[in-house]
Amino acid sequence: MKYRALIFDFDGTIADTLGETRIIFNEIAPDYGIREVEQHEIADLRHLSLKEILKKLDIPKRRVPSIIARGTGMMRANIERLQLIDGMKEALTELRNHTEAFGILTSNSTANVDVFLRNHDIRDLFEFVSSTSKLTGKARHLRAIRKTFSVKSHEMCYIGDELRDVKAAQKAKIPHAAVSWGFNSRESLAKSKPTYLFDHPHEFSALKG
């Protein structure tokens, strides 16, 4: 096998949450004195890093943890209507047969992810679901996960849809796969120089070795 441990992001990578995220953001934005995001703006925002997005939308960094906590709580009420990325279930099921450890590291809540995975009958594929409330705190968690499963840096890969996912994996010094169907654009992800860049879940086969 190529990798002994495969760790996935959740929002935008496994679950199609972009539309729901915008709806929730726009609902709570007035409470934080933040403007709403129009649908036509999404295409431009997909090219930006987290820092650039916060600046463009004039969101104070200190407000981010509160916004995330409130947003994930609101998502729980609608988690049953969210869909898997097309082809994801088949790709994950096949890939699971070729690695020792499968896990999820997300900024969403573990409760939300657990309900979603059970709804789509794929919870048993994953050993664990781990959450971090800090948008830029994934590198530390990835290093901890690697130690927990006693795997070397080159034996673990993190798969995500955002520039911050690529950055976190690079900081943790592990291979990383960027997926173009989530939040950040393919162009912006390519510039971040990920180990892999996938356009469809069936391309996960490259991780099998």
Summary of the structure (lengths in Angstrom):
residues: 209
radius of gyration: 16.3
end to end distance: 5.5
largest distance: 50.1
contacts: 664
relative contact order: 0.20
helix: 52%
strand: 15%
